[in-house]
Amino acid sequence: MVKLVSNLRSIVDHDGAVILNNARNQITTLDAMGGYIWHRLECGMTQKEIVCKLVEETGADVLTVEHDVQEFLEDLTSRSLLTGITVGQRRMGGL
């Protein structure tokens, strides 16, 4: 299960997001799509729910969206913003 790391502060708008990791004195900026995903993570949506919503809203191929979301979440994990993501885990199953 994907979880946000504690001690984070963020601002999300239609242009993207800015995330402050107080524990590391680190700022991360995200583009509009990154902000879209980040906001949904903050709202408690699962990785699978985010993928399904993106496929529904964009009509994009589910495997492509699944892959791209996984890579994005792995990147956020490498920046110490998320936990619960296994690097290289490509299929969530059930989609």
C-alpha positions, 0 to 999 in steps of 0.5 A: 500500500502506498503511503505518504511520508510524514512531515510533508507539506504540499500545495497542489493546483492545476499547474502541478504541485510543490512538496516540502519534506521538512525532515530532509529540508527538500523541495520537490516540484511536480508538473500538472500530471504529477500534481494530479496523481499527488492530490489523489494520493493525499485523498487516500486513493490507491495506485490501482484507483488512480490508474483506473481513473486516468484510463477512464478520463484519458482513454489511454491504454491501461498498460501504458498508464499502469507503467507510467504511474508505477515509474512516477511512484517509484521516483517519489519513493526514491525522493523519500516522499512515499513508502510502500512501492516496490521498485520494478513491480510492474503489474498490479494485477486485476486491471 
